[in-house]
Amino acid sequence: MLSAESNHRLTRTGADTDMGQLLRRYWMPIAAVSEFDDQSIRPVRLMGEDLVLYKDKSGTFGLVDRQCPHRRADLAYGFVEQCGLRCNYHGWLYDADGRCLEQPYEDVANPRARFRDKIRIKSYPVETRGGLVWAYLGPQPAPLVPDWEPFSWQNGFVQIAFAEVPCNWLQCQENSIDPVHFEWMHMNWGRRLRDEESEHGPKHLKVAFDEFDYGLVYRRQREDTDEAHKMWTVGRVCLWPNCFFLGDHFEWRVPIDDERTLSVSWLFFRVPNEQEPYVQDKIPAWRSDIKDPETGRWISSHVMNQDFIAWVGQGTVADRTREHLGQSDMGVVKLRQRFMSDLKLVAAGEDPKAVIRDPEQNQRIALPVADRDLFEKGVPLAQYEKLPMYGKHLHTFPFQAGQPPEVWAAFREAMGLPVVPPAPVEIA
């Protein structure tokens, strides 16, 4: 368990908190590029700060304070210009660096005063990579947006899914280093949701946790596997500081504030060899609710929705003073210890773990991938269909509820399959 003081320290993300200062040393994914095909402005709350993300007519993204410094009008209702965002109240115009470019009446009434030069709005750097829009809220000089290797894999269909989860970010991220929950939260519960009389699946026999340059790795062995199995030899990645990487997809847990988390999933599906070369014109993105509007209960049919239930079930901010950790939780202990070490590094003016500044290092950064050959080389459709897990993915989307029909249709077309409704989700 943790002391109340340590729990508070690890969970609070405001700019005046220790963890808030740590997390601001990293780029955070906050939206998808394709979301700005049909809109130009989106309000964003990130680590307790209310901001506006926009794309101006030149194609430049900007992230600025939500309120205009003139009379505090809401810039989420402003409008974009060729360069920058204009307040709809009195027309003051700001660029992506926060400079005030125009004050229409002041510029006419007293042009020599150049009052606009005295005004600056809070702004943060924005970059795009992998179809995502990334924001950096920390001190300069900013590090590099990580160029993770999957972002440049070829012949794949990618989609991005978002969900707002009403709990603190840390209990979401601790899920990333907890292998045994797969046995119960997904496999056994998935079986019981389909059949109340179903038997439990194979048990975990042992787990192990290792640290590497970009996070932690967990490895596991179950009754149905041995030490030659990829889940023991390769494992899965708790990617630093707030992501889970499973080989074919990333899951970021981005703090909206201390009581809400934005779940951001980037999912890659290799097309069959018969569909090569496949080039995706744009990466579709969608946002989903996590409660059933008819019953008011949390949706439990999909893998990530089951995770959401585990997270929110711990309370808005988990009270770690009341927990009782066991042997399977050694990864959680390692994660907390590493964060505590990082807090000391930041306090000393040093970079925390996995901050990347070297451009040579930041080129197709490889991570542990259990099924690398499939994602890099692909297989024929007939072989794809026979793969125990990925064959099912051709016919259903098990990851998160709420996938729009048009995204499912685009996926099936990319795979060279007829567009039919997805099969019921089966989590084995």
C-alpha positions, 0 to 999 in steps of 0.5 A: 500500500501507499501512504496518503501523501505518496498517493496524493503525490502520484495522482495529482497532475496540475501544473503546481504538482510534482506529478504534473511537472513530471508528466509535462516533460512528455508529449501527450496525444490529445486528438486525431488529425482526421477529426479536423477534416470536418471541424476546425476547433475543439475545446480540450482539457489537459492536466487540469488546463482548459485549452482550445485546439485548432487548425487554421486555414494554412493547415497549422495546428495551435493550442491556446488558452480557452479564454481570450485575454481581452474580455475572457470570451470562449475561444472554442467559439472563435473562428480560424483565419489563414494564420491563427484563431480569432475571437468572435467577441471583438476580433482579436487574432492570435497565432499558434505561438500566442502572439496577438496579430490583430486588434481590429478597433485598437489598430484603427483607433490608436495604431501607434500604441501597438497595444497588440504587442503587449498581449500574449495568450498562453500557448503550447507546442503542437505536432502531428505523428501517426495520425495523432495530434500531440501537445507539450505543456512542459518547459523548453526546450521541448523533447522530440515526439517519439517516432515509434516504429509501428507509426511507419509500418506499411500495408496496414489499416489504422484507426484511432479510438477515444473514450473519456473515463471518469477516474484518475489516470494512474489507476488506468496506467497501473493496469498496463503492468498487471498481467494476471488481470487478463486471466480474470477480467477478460478471459474468465469474465468474457466466458461468463458473460457468454455462458454463466456455466462456463469453466475458468480458463488456464491459470497463470503459473508465473509472471516477471517484470523487467525495465528497459529504456522506454518503460517496463515489460511484463512476461507471463506463463499460463498453464497452456503455455511454456517458457518458449511462448512469446508472452514469456520470451517477449511479453508486453510493454508498459510504455513510459509514462502513460501508455500500454503497447501490445504489439499491434496497438497503443493505449495512452491514458491522458489525464484530463484532470485529476478525476478524468482520463482520456483513453487514446487507442491507436490500432494497427491491422496488417492487411492480407498479402493479397491486398498489398500494396495497401495505402491508407488515405486517412486514419479514421478516428472515433469517440465512444460512450462507455455506458449503455444509454438504456441501462445506465450500466458500464458497457462490458462486452469489449476488452477495453470497456472491461478495463474501464470498469476495473478502473472506475470501480476503484473510485475516482481516485483510488485509495491506495492506503487501503489496498493489499498487494500480492506477488502478482502486483510486483509490476505495480510496485516497480511502476510506482518506484520508478515514478518516485525516482523520476520525481527526484530527477525532475526536482533536480532539473534532469530529464525523467525516464524515456524523454527523447532529445537525440534525432538519431535515436528518434528514428523508428524506435523499436519496441518488444513486439511478439508478432513482429513477422505478421505486422511487418511481412503479413500473411495470405488471407487463408493463413490469416483466417487460421491465426488463433487471435488475429483470425477472429479480428478479421470478423469482429472488433473486440477492443472497444465498443462504439466503432462506427459502421463506416469504420468497420466497412472501411476495415473490411474493404481494406482486408479484401473481405465483403462488408457484413456486420461484425460477429459477436465479440468473444473474449477467450 
